């Protein structure tokens, strides 16, 4: 894996979208840390990379390899996903029940 490619893919994902500084602020990521990692050609922390991918509506796989998937989410869907990540267990259980999701069943990270 190549950190240079990672940051190049961030640039491609960012085209016409929100500035990196705004994304960092939204997710509580220190912009200076990201800027330093970029200038030193180092990978960000996994959690930071995840939030960058989420913000720019791309997969971590794309950021690491440049290979695109056919995943495209609306801002509304991304907002719902973000809220679910931060929800308490009781709320998640209610959402699973509402959507008829079996939490005991093994799930894939890819949407089918």
C-alpha positions as CSV (number, residue, x, y, z in Angstrom):
1,X,0.0,0.0,0.0
2,X,1.2,3.5,-0.8
3,X,0.3,6.5,1.2
4,X,1.0,8.8,-1.8
5,X,-1.8,6.9,-3.7
6,X,-4.1,7.2,-0.7
7,X,-3.8,11.0,-0.7
8,X,-4.0,11.2,-4.5
9,X,-7.3,9.3,-4.2
10,X,-8.5,11.7,-1.5
11,X,-7.9,14.5,-4.0
12,X,-9.9,12.7,-6.6
13,X,-12.8,12.0,-4.2
14,X,-12.8,15.6,-3.0
15,X,-13.2,17.2,-6.5
16,X,-16.2,19.6,-6.3
17,X,-17.0,18.6,-2.7
18,X,-16.4,20.1,0.7
19,X,-12.9,21.2,1.7
20,X,-10.9,18.8,3.8
21,X,-10.7,21.4,6.6
22,X,-14.6,21.4,6.9
23,X,-14.7,17.6,6.9
24,X,-12.1,17.4,9.7
25,X,-14.1,19.9,11.8
26,X,-17.3,17.9,11.3
27,X,-15.7,14.7,12.6
28,X,-13.5,16.2,15.2
29,X,-10.3,15.3,13.3
30,X,-7.4,17.7,13.9
31,X,-6.8,19.3,10.5
32,X,-3.1,20.0,11.3
33,X,-2.6,16.3,12.0
34,X,-4.1,15.4,8.6
35,X,-2.1,18.1,6.8
36,X,1.1,16.8,8.4
37,X,0.3,13.2,7.5
38,X,-0.4,14.2,4.0
39,X,2.8,16.3,3.6
40,X,4.9,13.5,5.1
41,X,3.1,11.0,2.9
42,X,1.9,8.9,5.9
43,X,-1.4,7.1,6.2
44,X,-4.0,8.6,8.7
45,X,-5.4,6.7,11.6
46,X,-7.9,4.1,10.4
47,X,-10.7,5.9,12.1
48,X,-9.8,9.2,10.4
49,X,-9.5,7.4,7.0
50,X,-13.0,5.9,7.6
51,X,-14.5,9.4,8.3
52,X,-12.8,10.8,5.2
53,X,-14.2,8.0,3.0
54,X,-17.6,8.5,4.5
55,X,-17.5,12.2,4.0
56,X,-16.5,11.9,0.3
57,X,-18.9,9.0,-0.3
58,X,-16.1,6.6,-1.3
59,X,-15.0,3.3,0.2
60,X,-11.8,2.7,2.1
61,X,-10.9,0.3,-0.6
62,X,-11.0,3.2,-3.1
63,X,-8.8,5.4,-1.0
64,X,-6.3,2.5,-0.6
65,X,-6.3,1.1,-4.1
66,X,-8.1,3.6,-6.4
67,X,-10.6,0.9,-7.4
68,X,-14.1,2.2,-7.5
69,X,-17.2,0.4,-6.4
70,X,-20.7,1.0,-7.5
71,X,-21.6,2.4,-4.1
72,X,-23.2,5.8,-4.1
73,X,-25.1,7.2,-1.2
74,X,-27.2,10.3,-0.9
75,X,-26.4,12.9,1.8
76,X,-29.5,11.8,3.6
77,X,-28.4,8.1,3.7
78,X,-24.9,9.2,4.9
79,X,-26.5,11.3,7.7
80,X,-28.7,8.3,8.7
81,X,-25.6,6.0,8.8
82,X,-23.7,8.5,10.9
83,X,-26.5,8.8,13.3
84,X,-26.7,5.0,13.6
85,X,-23.0,4.8,14.4
86,X,-23.5,7.1,17.3
87,X,-26.9,5.7,18.5
88,X,-27.3,3.9,21.8
89,X,-27.9,0.1,21.7
90,X,-31.6,0.4,22.4
91,X,-32.1,2.7,19.4
92,X,-30.0,0.4,17.2
93,X,-32.2,-2.6,18.3
94,X,-35.3,-0.6,17.4
95,X,-33.9,0.2,14.0
96,X,-32.9,-3.4,13.4
97,X,-36.4,-4.5,14.3
98,X,-38.0,-1.8,12.1
99,X,-35.9,-2.9,9.1
100,X,-36.2,-6.6,9.9
101,X,-32.5,-7.1,10.4
102,X,-31.3,-10.1,12.3
103,X,-28.4,-8.8,14.4
104,X,-27.2,-12.4,15.0
105,X,-26.9,-13.1,11.3
106,X,-23.4,-12.5,9.9
107,X,-23.4,-9.4,7.7
108,X,-21.1,-8.2,5.0
109,X,-19.6,-4.7,4.7
110,X,-20.8,-4.5,1.1
111,X,-24.3,-3.5,0.2
112,X,-26.2,-6.0,-2.0
